[in-house]
Amino acid sequence: MRIAVTGSIATDNLMTFPGRFGDQLIAEQLDRVSLSFLVDDLQIRRGGCAGNIAFGMGCLGLTPILVGAVGTDFADYRSWLERHGVDCGSLHVSELRHTARFLCTTDEDHNQIASFYTGAMAEAREIELAPIAERVGGLDLVLISPNDPDAMLRHTDEARTRGIPFAADVSQQLARMPGEEIRRLVDGAAYLFSNDYELGLIAQKTEWSDEEILDRVGVRVTTLGPKGARIDRKGEPSIHVPPAPELGKADPTGVGDAFRAGFLAGLAWGLSLERCGQIGNLIATHVLERVGGQEYELRQSVFVERFASAYGQEAADEVAAHARCHYA
């Protein structure tokens, strides 16, 4: 199964604040907030939604096709991804802008305040899917994850026009985009990814009811944080996938991306939706245990052992027949 992963590709600047953001906010003065947080730690990591998702899929043994825009400063990051099995042959390289930057501060309750500099990502709107499909021999699925808004709309429209199944993942762009554009991104998606809060925002902005959303997408996948994930299809009972136990919590950045990587891997292997959700949850747990979205390692024996512990030996055996976990 040939899956193109479109979306942001960025460098993450991750900082830690040893307190609670909420303690610094004055309820009566929220209309004029002016705060500076002295942080204890700064870690610079590879990131971006599409970069994180493609990395996770590559670590499971797949060869995802990464689609996005980067700067000339991307060489080291490209080498890293290619060592982990990611096809970087369809990236657009800007001659004018740096690769995008994500700057995020996390408090002790894992709340986050972040800013995102688009940089080269603004040129992702210039990317056409047709030459990519021709280069790789066709596309079976296009994931449209957070990116330059015009690029997201272009990729969605092109996938719809060319009859390529697409997965909608508006998430981080929900706050920016109006309801009309969100409806355009979601309508007709084979899969819709969001967390539970984002799902409520999708309903609010599109003015679609829960039933109307299910009328317009094939499968709706909703992550529930520490409660796992829920998978819904019209006319079918919901599937609740419990979380995979973590060894510890370090940083939540990239957890949602990791879930998508695991879920898409399961789809590529032809596994059930429940199994896809289980793989997604376990990859997400790996990310939660490290600082950064691509700092974890997947070792085949350990991955299968943890899968069996979380979801049973039969499930682990089924996944082990497909997964080819590796690290570089």
Secondary structure, DSSP 8 states (H G I E B T S, - for coil): --EEEES--EEEEEEE-SS-GGGG--GGGGGG-------SEEEEEEE-HHHHHHHHHHHTT---EEE-EE-GGGHHHHHHHHHTT-B-TT-EE-SSS--EEEEEEE-TTS-EEEEEE-GGGGGGGG--HHHHHHHHT--SEEEE-S--HHHHHHHHHHHHHHT--EEE--GGGTTTS-HHHHHHHHTT-SEEEEEHHHHHHHHHHHT--HHHHHHH-SEEEEE-GGG-EEEE-TTS--EEE-----S-----TTHHHHHHHHHHHHHHTT--HHHHHHHHHHHHHHHHTSSSTT-----HHHHHHHHHHHH-HHHHHHHHTT------
